[in-house]
Amino acid sequence: MRSHLLFLASVLFNEAVVQATNNNCIVPHTPNADDSPAIMEVFGRCSVNKTIVFSAGVAYNAWTPMRWTGLSNVNINVKGSLHLPNNITDVQAKVVTAYGTVTPAPWFYIQGTNVHLTGSESDGAGALHGYGQQWWDGMVQKSRPTMVQFNVSHGTISKMKVIKPVAQGFNIPGNNIIIKNHFVDAMPTNGSRDLTASFPFNTDGFNIGGQNITIDGYYGHNGDDCVSIVNKAKNVVAKNGYCGFSSHGLSIGSLGKDGANSQVADIVFDNWVMDNAVYGARFKSWTGGKGLARNITWKNMKLVNVSTPIFITQNYYDQNKGPRPNNTEGTSTKVQDFHFENFKGDINPNYTDGTCISNPCWNWVDGINGTQGIIFDLYEGTATGLQVKNFHVHPYQQGYEKTTVICDPATLAAGEQDTLGFKCQNGPFVETSIAS
C-alpha cells in the first residue's frame, strides 16, 4: 500500500512540475540533447489557457524547427534562452525537410489567438540565438531560416532578444499586436560595414504584413531593414527606436515584384535614431508593379552618418541581372500622401555597404555622390501628396548649403511642386513654401 502511495505521490509531483496550480507549464531540458520534442509536447498539452515557461538560466537546445499552433490565451515566458544548432549543414537540412524551398522558413512558427511572448530584461535571458556569424563569414545564403513567424491575432511581444540571427528576425503577418522593448544583435564581430565576406545579409528586425500593429521600443544593429512594411500591412505604428550598424532603414517594401498588386496604408514611423544606416526613410517598389501605398509618415528622425536620409524608388530592379528593364506594362505601385517631418543629422559620404556585390551596386543611382539628402526616383505621374517639412541634414563635415537632391521634375504629378516642400531638381536642396 505504501509503495502505491509513493508511486501516486511521484506521479502527482511530476505533473505539478509541468502544470502547477497557477497553470504554469515548465518546459524540461536535457543537456546535450535536442529539447524540441519536449518543447513540442508541452505546447501540445498546454495550448489553451496556460503559461508556458522556459526556465531562467537554462539554455534550451531548439535543434529542430517547431510549429506552435492552435494556441489560445497562452503566455510564453522565455526566462532562459533558446538556441538553434551551431552547424550550418544541420540547419539547412532541417529547413529543407520542414519547408522544402518554401520561404519564409521560420524556425519558430507561432499561431493562435491571445498569445503573449515575453522575454526578460536580464542579460542573456529572453534570447533566441541563431549563430549567424558563421553563415555571414561563409556568405551562405541557401536554406536560411527566419527566426520567428508570429501569426497571431491579438498578442504581444515584449523584452525579446534576437542574437546573431541567420537572416530575418521576426515576420509578423498577424493582427492586433503590440511589440515593446525589442533587441536585435546582428552585427558581425569585426564590426565592419564595408566587408562583404562577413556582412549580415537580410537580417531584418521586423517584416510586417499584418494590421493594427504597434512597435514601441526597438534597439538593433543589423544589415537590412530595422522595420520593413510589406504587402497587406495597414495601421502600423513603429516608434522610439534605434537602428545601428548598417541598417537599410525604416522601409516600405519591396512592393509590386513580378507585377504584383500590393496594398499598404496608414503607417507611422516616429522618433528614431538612424546611426550609420544606408537609408533613413525608404520606399521601394519594383518596375512594373501595381497597387497603392498611401498615408505613410516618417517623423522626428535623428540621422547619424546616414548614406541617404530619404529615398523613394518606384523603379526598383535587380541590378545583378542587367540594366533597368523597360516598363512594358506602363504601371507602377502608386504612392499617395507620403510625409517626411523633422529630419536632422548628417550624410555618410559612402552611399552603400558590404551588400554591394554587383557593378553597379544594387542601390546605385545616377548622380549619387554622398551629398544627397533626398532621392526621389518616381514613375511619372503616379506619386501624389509627397511632402517634406523641417529637413535639416548636411553632408559629413560640410555645411547645410552642400546638401543636394536627386529629383526629376518631369516625373511629378500636376501641382505636386506647390506642396512638396523643396525644389525638385538634380541639384542643391532648396526649401520651398508649402501651399495650403
ChimeraX attribute file (.defattr): number of C-alpha atoms within 10 A of each C-alpha:
attribute: neighborCount
match mode: 1-to-1
recipient: residues
	/A:1	6
	/A:2	7
	/A:3	8
	/A:4	9
	/A:5	10
	/A:6	11
	/A:7	12
	/A:8	12
	/A:9	12
	/A:10	12
	/A:11	11
	/A:12	12
	/A:13	13
	/A:14	12
	/A:15	12
	/A:16	16
	/A:17	14
	/A:18	19
	/A:19	21
	/A:20	14
	/A:21	9
	/A:22	9
	/A:23	14
	/A:24	20
	/A:25	25
	/A:26	20
	/A:27	20
	/A:28	16
	/A:29	18
	/A:30	12
	/A:31	10
	/A:32	8
	/A:33	11
	/A:34	17
	/A:35	21
	/A:36	17
	/A:37	13
	/A:38	15
	/A:39	21
	/A:40	15
	/A:41	11
	/A:42	20
	/A:43	23
	/A:44	14
	/A:45	12
	/A:46	21
	/A:47	21
	/A:48	18
	/A:49	15
	/A:50	20
	/A:51	23
	/A:52	24
	/A:53	20
	/A:54	25
	/A:55	19
	/A:56	16
	/A:57	11
	/A:58	17
	/A:59	22
	/A:60	25
	/A:61	20
	/A:62	23
	/A:63	21
	/A:64	19
	/A:65	20
	/A:66	18
	/A:67	16
	/A:68	17
	/A:69	16
	/A:70	14
	/A:71	21
	/A:72	19
	/A:73	16
	/A:74	21
	/A:75	23
	/A:76	19
	/A:77	22
	/A:78	23
	/A:79	23
	/A:80	21
	/A:81	24
	/A:82	20
	/A:83	17
	/A:84	23
	/A:85	16
	/A:86	14
	/A:87	13
	/A:88	18
	/A:89	11
	/A:90	13
	/A:91	22
	/A:92	16
	/A:93	12
	/A:94	17
	/A:95	23
	/A:96	16
	/A:97	11
	/A:98	16
	/A:99	15
	/A:100	12
	/A:101	12
	/A:102	10
	/A:103	12
	/A:104	16
	/A:105	22
	/A:106	24
	/A:107	24
	/A:108	20
	/A:109	20
	/A:110	20
	/A:111	19
	/A:112	21
	/A:113	19
	/A:114	19
	/A:115	27
	/A:116	22
	/A:117	20
	/A:118	20
	/A:119	24
	/A:120	20
	/A:121	14
	/A:122	12
	/A:123	8
	/A:124	17
	/A:125	23
	/A:126	27
	/A:127	24
	/A:128	28
	/A:129	23
	/A:130	26
	/A:131	19
	/A:132	24
	/A:133	20
	/A:134	18
	/A:135	24
	/A:136	23
	/A:137	16
	/A:138	12
	/A:139	15
	/A:140	15
	/A:141	14
	/A:142	11
	/A:143	21
	/A:144	23
	/A:145	26
	/A:146	25
	/A:147	27
	/A:148	23
	/A:149	24
	/A:150	26
	/A:151	21
	/A:152	26
	/A:153	20
	/A:154	18
	/A:155	23
	/A:156	21
	/A:157	19
	/A:158	22
	/A:159	21
	/A:160	25
	/A:161	25
	/A:162	22
	/A:163	22
	/A:164	26
	/A:165	31
	/A:166	28
	/A:167	25
	/A:168	30
	/A:169	30
	/A:170	23
	/A:171	23
	/A:172	22
	/A:173	21
	/A:174	24
	/A:175	23
	/A:176	17
	/A:177	25
	/A:178	17
	/A:179	21
	/A:180	18
	/A:181	19
	/A:182	20
	/A:183	22
	/A:184	26
	/A:185	20
	/A:186	35
	/A:187	27
	/A:188	22
	/A:189	10
	/A:190	9
	/A:191	12
	/A:192	16
	/A:193	23
	/A:194	15
	/A:195	16
	/A:196	17
	/A:197	15
	/A:198	22
	/A:199	28
	/A:200	32
	/A:201	21
	/A:202	20
	/A:203	29
	/A:204	28
	/A:205	31
	/A:206	22
	/A:207	24
	/A:208	25
	/A:209	21
	/A:210	25
	/A:211	21
	/A:212	18
	/A:213	26
	/A:214	18
	/A:215	23
	/A:216	17
	/A:217	19
	/A:218	22
	/A:219	20
	/A:220	22
	/A:221	26
	/A:222	33
	/A:223	31
	/A:224	29
	/A:225	28
	/A:226	30
	/A:227	23
	/A:228	23
	/A:229	25
	/A:230	23
	/A:231	24
	/A:232	15
	/A:233	27
	/A:234	23
	/A:235	18
	/A:236	25
	/A:237	17
	/A:238	21
	/A:239	20
	/A:240	18
	/A:241	23
	/A:242	19
	/A:243	29
	/A:244	24
	/A:245	22
	/A:246	32
	/A:247	31
	/A:248	31
	/A:249	30
	/A:250	26
	/A:251	24
	/A:252	25
	/A:253	22
	/A:254	19
	/A:255	29
	/A:256	27
	/A:257	18
	/A:258	11
	/A:259	18
	/A:260	16
	/A:261	16
	/A:262	22
	/A:263	20
	/A:264	26
	/A:265	20
	/A:266	18
	/A:267	23
	/A:268	17
	/A:269	23
	/A:270	19
	/A:271	18
	/A:272	24
	/A:273	21
	/A:274	29
	/A:275	24
	/A:276	23
	/A:277	34
	/A:278	29
	/A:279	29
	/A:280	30
	/A:281	24
	/A:282	23
	/A:283	26
	/A:284	20
	/A:285	27
	/A:286	23
	/A:287	28
	/A:288	25
	/A:289	25
	/A:290	23
	/A:291	20
	/A:292	20
	/A:293	29
	/A:294	20
	/A:295	18
	/A:296	22
	/A:297	18
	/A:298	26
	/A:299	20
	/A:300	18
	/A:301	24
	/A:302	22
	/A:303	27
	/A:304	21
	/A:305	22
	/A:306	32
	/A:307	30
	/A:308	30
	/A:309	30
	/A:310	23
	/A:311	20
	/A:312	20
	/A:313	19
	/A:314	27
	/A:315	20
	/A:316	23
	/A:317	20
	/A:318	15
	/A:319	17
	/A:320	12
	/A:321	9
	/A:322	11
	/A:323	10
	/A:324	12
	/A:325	14
	/A:326	10
	/A:327	14
	/A:328	8
	/A:329	11
	/A:330	12
	/A:331	18
	/A:332	28
	/A:333	28
	/A:334	22
	/A:335	25
	/A:336	17
	/A:337	17
	/A:338	20
	/A:339	17
	/A:340	22
	/A:341	16
	/A:342	17
	/A:343	25
	/A:344	17
	/A:345	22
	/A:346	28
	/A:347	28
	/A:348	26
	/A:349	18
	/A:350	16
	/A:351	21
	/A:352	23
	/A:353	22
	/A:354	17
	/A:355	21
	/A:356	15
	/A:357	12
	/A:358	14
	/A:359	10
	/A:360	14
	/A:361	16
	/A:362	16
	/A:363	17
	/A:364	15
	/A:365	14
	/A:366	7
	/A:367	11
	/A:368	17
	/A:369	14
	/A:370	19
	/A:371	28
	/A:372	29
	/A:373	29
	/A:374	23
	/A:375	23
	/A:376	20
	/A:377	19
	/A:378	22
	/A:379	24
	/A:380	16
	/A:381	15
	/A:382	17
	/A:383	24
	/A:384	19
	/A:385	17
	/A:386	19
	/A:387	19
	/A:388	22
	/A:389	18
	/A:390	14
	/A:391	20
	/A:392	16
	/A:393	28
	/A:394	24
	/A:395	23
	/A:396	20
	/A:397	10
	/A:398	12
	/A:399	11
	/A:400	17
	/A:401	12
	/A:402	16
	/A:403	23
	/A:404	24
	/A:405	24
	/A:406	23
	/A:407	19
	/A:408	16
	/A:409	16
	/A:410	13
	/A:411	17
	/A:412	21
	/A:413	16
	/A:414	11
	/A:415	11
	/A:416	19
	/A:417	20
	/A:418	15
	/A:419	17
	/A:420	22
	/A:421	21
	/A:422	21
	/A:423	18
	/A:424	25
	/A:425	17
	/A:426	15
	/A:427	16
	/A:428	19
	/A:429	24
	/A:430	14
	/A:431	16
	/A:432	16
	/A:433	13
	/A:434	14
	/A:435	11
	/A:436	5
